[in-house]
Amino acid sequence: MIECGQRGCGWVAIAPSERSAWKQYESHLLREHVETVEVEAEIPDGCVQVRTDDGEWKTMTAEEAKKFCDE
């Protein structure tokens, strides 16, 4: 069973196969937990921006972002 790992989200995949469940999960993440914004600053390749608890955007590597979000 694939569940959303975002804090406070109770989404669970209901699908006939694991592959289908992962596609549902991807769609869920994009629809519910991703925000596209216009950015004037350059973001280096391999980096992402994450909104911190105080509402500011912080640039970090994908690995740092995962660790940040897990905490």
Distance bins in CASP14 RR format, pairs under 12 A and 6 or more apart:
PFRMAT RR
TARGET T0000
AUTHOR 0000-0000-0000
RMODE 2
METHOD distances of the structure
MODEL  1
1 10 0 0 0 0 0 1 0 0 0 0 0
1 11 0 0 0 0 0 1 0 0 0 0 0
1 12 1 0 0 1 0 0 0 0 0 0 0
1 13 1 0 0 1 0 0 0 0 0 0 0
1 14 0 0 0 0 1 0 0 0 0 0 0
1 15 0 0 0 0 1 0 0 0 0 0 0
1 18 0 0 0 0 1 0 0 0 0 0 0
1 21 1 0 0 1 0 0 0 0 0 0 0
1 22 0 0 0 0 0 1 0 0 0 0 0
1 24 0 0 0 0 0 1 0 0 0 0 0
1 25 0 0 0 0 0 1 0 0 0 0 0
2 10 0 0 0 0 0 1 0 0 0 0 0
2 11 0 0 0 0 1 0 0 0 0 0 0
2 12 1 0 0 1 0 0 0 0 0 0 0
2 13 1 0 1 0 0 0 0 0 0 0 0
2 14 0 0 0 0 1 0 0 0 0 0 0
2 15 0 0 0 0 1 0 0 0 0 0 0
2 17 0 0 0 0 0 1 0 0 0 0 0
2 18 1 0 0 1 0 0 0 0 0 0 0
2 19 0 0 0 0 0 1 0 0 0 0 0
2 20 0 0 0 0 1 0 0 0 0 0 0
2 21 1 0 1 0 0 0 0 0 0 0 0
2 22 1 0 0 1 0 0 0 0 0 0 0
2 23 0 0 0 0 0 1 0 0 0 0 0
2 24 1 0 0 1 0 0 0 0 0 0 0
2 25 1 0 1 0 0 0 0 0 0 0 0
2 26 0 0 0 0 0 1 0 0 0 0 0
2 27 0 0 0 0 0 1 0 0 0 0 0
2 28 0 0 0 0 1 0 0 0 0 0 0
2 29 0 0 0 0 0 1 0 0 0 0 0
3 9 0 0 0 0 1 0 0 0 0 0 0
3 10 1 0 0 1 0 0 0 0 0 0 0
3 11 1 0 0 1 0 0 0 0 0 0 0
3 12 1 0 1 0 0 0 0 0 0 0 0
3 13 1 0 0 1 0 0 0 0 0 0 0
3 14 0 0 0 0 0 1 0 0 0 0 0
3 21 0 0 0 0 0 1 0 0 0 0 0
3 24 0 0 0 0 0 1 0 0 0 0 0
3 25 0 0 0 0 1 0 0 0 0 0 0
3 28 0 0 0 0 0 1 0 0 0 0 0
3 29 0 0 0 0 0 1 0 0 0 0 0
4 10 1 0 1 0 0 0 0 0 0 0 0
4 11 1 1 0 0 0 0 0 0 0 0 0
4 12 1 0 0 1 0 0 0 0 0 0 0
4 13 0 0 0 0 1 0 0 0 0 0 0
4 21 0 0 0 0 0 1 0 0 0 0 0
4 24 0 0 0 0 0 1 0 0 0 0 0
4 25 1 0 0 1 0 0 0 0 0 0 0
4 26 0 0 0 0 0 1 0 0 0 0 0
4 27 0 0 0 0 0 1 0 0 0 0 0
4 28 1 0 0 1 0 0 0 0 0 0 0
4 29 1 0 0 1 0 0 0 0 0 0 0
4 30 0 0 0 0 0 1 0 0 0 0 0
4 31 0 0 0 0 0 1 0 0 0 0 0
4 32 1 0 0 1 0 0 0 0 0 0 0
4 33 1 0 0 1 0 0 0 0 0 0 0
5 11 0 0 0 0 1 0 0 0 0 0 0
5 12 0 0 0 0 0 1 0 0 0 0 0
5 13 0 0 0 0 0 1 0 0 0 0 0
5 25 0 0 0 0 1 0 0 0 0 0 0
5 28 0 0 0 0 0 1 0 0 0 0 0
5 29 0 0 0 0 1 0 0 0 0 0 0
5 32 0 0 0 0 0 1 0 0 0 0 0
5 33 0 0 0 0 1 0 0 0 0 0 0
5 66 0 0 0 0 0 1 0 0 0 0 0
5 69 0 0 0 0 1 0 0 0 0 0 0
5 70 0 0 0 0 1 0 0 0 0 0 0
6 25 0 0 0 0 0 1 0 0 0 0 0
6 28 0 0 0 0 1 0 0 0 0 0 0
6 29 0 0 0 0 1 0 0 0 0 0 0
6 32 1 0 0 1 0 0 0 0 0 0 0
6 33 1 0 1 0 0 0 0 0 0 0 0
6 34 0 0 0 0 0 1 0 0 0 0 0
6 69 0 0 0 0 1 0 0 0 0 0 0
6 70 0 0 0 0 0 1 0 0 0 0 0
7 33 0 0 0 0 0 1 0 0 0 0 0
7 53 0 0 0 0 0 1 0 0 0 0 0
7 69 0 0 0 0 1 0 0 0 0 0 0
7 70 0 0 0 0 1 0 0 0 0 0 0
7 71 0 0 0 0 0 1 0 0 0 0 0
8 32 0 0 0 0 0 1 0 0 0 0 0
8 33 0 0 0 0 0 1 0 0 0 0 0
9 25 0 0 0 0 0 1 0 0 0 0 0
9 28 0 0 0 0 1 0 0 0 0 0 0
9 29 0 0 0 0 1 0 0 0 0 0 0
9 31 0 0 0 0 0 1 0 0 0 0 0
9 32 1 0 0 1 0 0 0 0 0 0 0
9 33 1 0 0 1 0 0 0 0 0 0 0
10 28 0 0 0 0 0 1 0 0 0 0 0
10 32 0 0 0 0 0 1 0 0 0 0 0
10 33 0 0 0 0 0 1 0 0 0 0 0
11 21 0 0 0 0 0 1 0 0 0 0 0
11 24 0 0 0 0 1 0 0 0 0 0 0
11 25 0 0 0 0 1 0 0 0 0 0 0
11 26 0 0 0 0 0 1 0 0 0 0 0
11 27 0 0 0 0 0 1 0 0 0 0 0
11 28 1 0 1 0 0 0 0 0 0 0 0
11 29 0 0 0 0 1 0 0 0 0 0 0
11 31 0 0 0 0 1 0 0 0 0 0 0
11 32 1 0 0 1 0 0 0 0 0 0 0
11 33 0 0 0 0 1 0 0 0 0 0 0
12 21 0 0 0 0 1 0 0 0 0 0 0
12 24 0 0 0 0 1 0 0 0 0 0 0
12 25 0 0 0 0 1 0 0 0 0 0 0
12 28 0 0 0 0 1 0 0 0 0 0 0
13 19 0 0 0 0 0 1 0 0 0 0 0
13 20 1 0 0 1 0 0 0 0 0 0 0
13 21 1 1 0 0 0 0 0 0 0 0 0
13 22 1 0 0 1 0 0 0 0 0 0 0
13 23 0 0 0 0 1 0 0 0 0 0 0
13 24 1 0 1 0 0 0 0 0 0 0 0
13 25 1 0 1 0 0 0 0 0 0 0 0
13 26 0 0 0 0 0 1 0 0 0 0 0
13 27 0 0 0 0 1 0 0 0 0 0 0
13 28 1 0 0 1 0 0 0 0 0 0 0
13 29 0 0 0 0 0 1 0 0 0 0 0
14 20 0 0 0 0 1 0 0 0 0 0 0
14 21 1 0 0 1 0 0 0 0 0 0 0
14 24 1 0 0 1 0 0 0 0 0 0 0
14 25 0 0 0 0 0 1 0 0 0 0 0
14 28 0 0 0 0 0 1 0 0 0 0 0
15 21 1 1 0 0 0 0 0 0 0 0 0
15 22 0 0 0 0 1 0 0 0 0 0 0
15 23 1 0 0 1 0 0 0 0 0 0 0
15 24 1 0 1 0 0 0 0 0 0 0 0
15 25 0 0 0 0 1 0 0 0 0 0 0
15 26 0 0 0 0 0 1 0 0 0 0 0
15 27 0 0 0 0 0 1 0 0 0 0 0
15 28 0 0 0 0 0 1 0 0 0 0 0
16 23 0 0 0 0 0 1 0 0 0 0 0
16 24 0 0 0 0 0 1 0 0 0 0 0
17 23 0 0 0 0 1 0 0 0 0 0 0
17 24 0 0 0 0 0 1 0 0 0 0 0
18 24 0 0 0 0 0 1 0 0 0 0 0
18 25 0 0 0 0 0 1 0 0 0 0 0
19 25 0 0 0 0 0 1 0 0 0 0 0
19 26 0 0 0 0 0 1 0 0 0 0 0
20 26 0 0 0 0 0 1 0 0 0 0 0
20 27 0 0 0 0 0 1 0 0 0 0 0
21 27 0 0 0 0 0 1 0 0 0 0 0
21 28 0 0 0 0 0 1 0 0 0 0 0
22 28 0 0 0 0 0 1 0 0 0 0 0
22 29 0 0 0 0 0 1 0 0 0 0 0
23 29 0 0 0 0 0 1 0 0 0 0 0
23 30 0 0 0 0 0 1 0 0 0 0 0
24 30 0 0 0 0 0 1 0 0 0 0 0
24 31 0 0 0 0 0 1 0 0 0 0 0
24 32 0 0 0 0 0 1 0 0 0 0 0
25 31 0 0 0 0 0 1 0 0 0 0 0
25 32 0 0 0 0 0 1 0 0 0 0 0
25 33 0 0 0 0 0 1 0 0 0 0 0
26 32 0 0 0 0 0 1 0 0 0 0 0
26 33 0 0 0 0 0 1 0 0 0 0 0
26 34 0 0 0 0 0 1 0 0 0 0 0
27 33 0 0 0 0 0 1 0 0 0 0 0
27 34 0 0 0 0 0 1 0 0 0 0 0
28 34 0 0 0 0 1 0 0 0 0 0 0
29 35 0 0 0 0 0 1 0 0 0 0 0
29 69 0 0 0 0 0 1 0 0 0 0 0
30 36 0 0 0 0 1 0 0 0 0 0 0
33 50 0 0 0 0 0 1 0 0 0 0 0
33 51 0 0 0 0 0 1 0 0 0 0 0
33 69 0 0 0 0 1 0 0 0 0 0 0
34 48 0 0 0 0 0 1 0 0 0 0 0
34 49 0 0 0 0 0 1 0 0 0 0 0
34 50 0 0 0 0 0 1 0 0 0 0 0
34 51 0 0 0 0 0 1 0 0 0 0 0
35 48 0 0 0 0 0 1 0 0 0 0 0
35 49 0 0 0 0 1 0 0 0 0 0 0
35 50 0 0 0 0 0 1 0 0 0 0 0
35 51 1 0 0 1 0 0 0 0 0 0 0
35 55 0 0 0 0 0 1 0 0 0 0 0
35 57 0 0 0 0 0 1 0 0 0 0 0
36 49 0 0 0 0 0 1 0 0 0 0 0
37 43 0 0 0 0 0 1 0 0 0 0 0
37 48 0 0 0 0 0 1 0 0 0 0 0
37 49 0 0 0 0 1 0 0 0 0 0 0
37 50 0 0 0 0 0 1 0 0 0 0 0
37 51 0 0 0 0 1 0 0 0 0 0 0
37 55 0 0 0 0 0 1 0 0 0 0 0
37 57 1 0 0 1 0 0 0 0 0 0 0
38 49 0 0 0 0 0 1 0 0 0 0 0
38 57 0 0 0 0 0 1 0 0 0 0 0
39 47 0 0 0 0 0 1 0 0 0 0 0
39 48 0 0 0 0 0 1 0 0 0 0 0
39 49 1 0 0 1 0 0 0 0 0 0 0
39 57 0 0 0 0 1 0 0 0 0 0 0
39 59 0 0 0 0 1 0 0 0 0 0 0
40 49 0 0 0 0 0 1 0 0 0 0 0
40 57 0 0 0 0 0 1 0 0 0 0 0
41 47 0 0 0 0 0 1 0 0 0 0 0
41 49 0 0 0 0 1 0 0 0 0 0 0
41 57 0 0 0 0 1 0 0 0 0 0 0
41 58 0 0 0 0 0 1 0 0 0 0 0
41 59 1 0 0 1 0 0 0 0 0 0 0
42 49 0 0 0 0 0 1 0 0 0 0 0
42 59 0 0 0 0 1 0 0 0 0 0 0
43 49 1 0 0 1 0 0 0 0 0 0 0
43 50 0 0 0 0 0 1 0 0 0 0 0
43 57 0 0 0 0 1 0 0 0 0 0 0
43 58 0 0 0 0 0 1 0 0 0 0 0
43 59 1 0 1 0 0 0 0 0 0 0 0
43 60 0 0 0 0 0 1 0 0 0 0 0
43 61 0 0 0 0 0 1 0 0 0 0 0
43 62 0 0 0 0 0 1 0 0 0 0 0
43 65 0 0 0 0 0 1 0 0 0 0 0
44 59 1 0 0 1 0 0 0 0 0 0 0
44 60 0 0 0 0 0 1 0 0 0 0 0
44 61 0 0 0 0 1 0 0 0 0 0 0
44 62 0 0 0 0 0 1 0 0 0 0 0
45 59 0 0 0 0 0 1 0 0 0 0 0
45 61 0 0 0 0 0 1 0 0 0 0 0
45 62 0 0 0 0 0 1 0 0 0 0 0
46 59 0 0 0 0 0 1 0 0 0 0 0
46 60 0 0 0 0 1 0 0 0 0 0 0
46 61 1 0 0 1 0 0 0 0 0 0 0
46 62 1 0 0 1 0 0 0 0 0 0 0
46 63 0 0 0 0 1 0 0 0 0 0 0
46 64 0 0 0 0 0 1 0 0 0 0 0
46 65 0 0 0 0 0 1 0 0 0 0 0
47 57 0 0 0 0 0 1 0 0 0 0 0
47 58 0 0 0 0 0 1 0 0 0 0 0
47 59 1 0 1 0 0 0 0 0 0 0 0
47 60 1 0 0 1 0 0 0 0 0 0 0
47 61 1 0 1 0 0 0 0 0 0 0 0
47 62 1 0 0 1 0 0 0 0 0 0 0
47 63 0 0 0 0 0 1 0 0 0 0 0
47 64 0 0 0 0 1 0 0 0 0 0 0
47 65 0 0 0 0 1 0 0 0 0 0 0
48 57 0 0 0 0 1 0 0 0 0 0 0
48 58 0 0 0 0 1 0 0 0 0 0 0
48 59 1 0 0 1 0 0 0 0 0 0 0
48 60 1 0 0 1 0 0 0 0 0 0 0
48 61 1 0 0 1 0 0 0 0 0 0 0
48 62 1 0 1 0 0 0 0 0 0 0 0
48 63 0 0 0 0 0 1 0 0 0 0 0
48 64 0 0 0 0 1 0 0 0 0 0 0
48 65 1 0 1 0 0 0 0 0 0 0 0
48 66 0 0 0 0 1 0 0 0 0 0 0
48 68 0 0 0 0 0 1 0 0 0 0 0
48 69 0 0 0 0 0 1 0 0 0 0 0
49 55 0 0 0 0 0 1 0 0 0 0 0
49 56 0 0 0 0 1 0 0 0 0 0 0
49 57 1 0 1 0 0 0 0 0 0 0 0
49 58 1 0 0 1 0 0 0 0 0 0 0
49 59 1 0 1 0 0 0 0 0 0 0 0
49 60 1 0 0 1 0 0 0 0 0 0 0
49 61 0 0 0 0 0 1 0 0 0 0 0
49 62 0 0 0 0 0 1 0 0 0 0 0
49 64 0 0 0 0 0 1 0 0 0 0 0
49 65 0 0 0 0 1 0 0 0 0 0 0
49 68 0 0 0 0 0 1 0 0 0 0 0
50 56 0 0 0 0 1 0 0 0 0 0 0
50 57 1 0 0 1 0 0 0 0 0 0 0
50 58 1 0 1 0 0 0 0 0 0 0 0
50 59 0 0 0 0 1 0 0 0 0 0 0
50 60 1 0 0 1 0 0 0 0 0 0 0
50 61 0 0 0 0 0 1 0 0 0 0 0
50 62 0 0 0 0 1 0 0 0 0 0 0
50 63 0 0 0 0 0 1 0 0 0 0 0
50 64 0 0 0 0 1 0 0 0 0 0 0
50 65 1 0 1 0 0 0 0 0 0 0 0
50 66 0 0 0 0 1 0 0 0 0 0 0
50 67 0 0 0 0 0 1 0 0 0 0 0
50 68 1 0 1 0 0 0 0 0 0 0 0
50 69 1 0 0 1 0 0 0 0 0 0 0
50 70 0 0 0 0 0 1 0 0 0 0 0
50 71 0 0 0 0 0 1 0 0 0 0 0
51 57 1 0 1 0 0 0 0 0 0 0 0
51 58 1 0 0 1 0 0 0 0 0 0 0
51 59 0 0 0 0 0 1 0 0 0 0 0
51 60 0 0 0 0 0 1 0 0 0 0 0
51 65 0 0 0 0 0 1 0 0 0 0 0
51 68 0 0 0 0 0 1 0 0 0 0 0
51 69 0 0 0 0 0 1 0 0 0 0 0
52 58 1 0 1 0 0 0 0 0 0 0 0
52 59 0 0 0 0 0 1 0 0 0 0 0
52 60 0 0 0 0 0 1 0 0 0 0 0
52 65 0 0 0 0 0 1 0 0 0 0 0
52 68 0 0 0 0 1 0 0 0 0 0 0
52 69 0 0 0 0 0 1 0 0 0 0 0
52 71 0 0 0 0 0 1 0 0 0 0 0
53 68 0 0 0 0 0 1 0 0 0 0 0
53 69 0 0 0 0 0 1 0 0 0 0 0
53 71 0 0 0 0 0 1 0 0 0 0 0
57 65 0 0 0 0 0 1 0 0 0 0 0
58 64 0 0 0 0 1 0 0 0 0 0 0
58 65 0 0 0 0 1 0 0 0 0 0 0
58 68 1 0 0 1 0 0 0 0 0 0 0
58 69 0 0 0 0 0 1 0 0 0 0 0
59 65 0 0 0 0 1 0 0 0 0 0 0
59 68 0 0 0 0 0 1 0 0 0 0 0
60 66 0 0 0 0 1 0 0 0 0 0 0
60 67 0 0 0 0 1 0 0 0 0 0 0
60 68 1 0 0 1 0 0 0 0 0 0 0
60 69 0 0 0 0 0 1 0 0 0 0 0
61 67 0 0 0 0 1 0 0 0 0 0 0
61 68 0 0 0 0 0 1 0 0 0 0 0
62 68 0 0 0 0 0 1 0 0 0 0 0
62 69 0 0 0 0 0 1 0 0 0 0 0
63 69 0 0 0 0 0 1 0 0 0 0 0
63 70 0 0 0 0 0 1 0 0 0 0 0
64 70 0 0 0 0 0 1 0 0 0 0 0
64 71 0 0 0 0 0 1 0 0 0 0 0
65 71 0 0 0 0 0 1 0 0 0 0 0
END
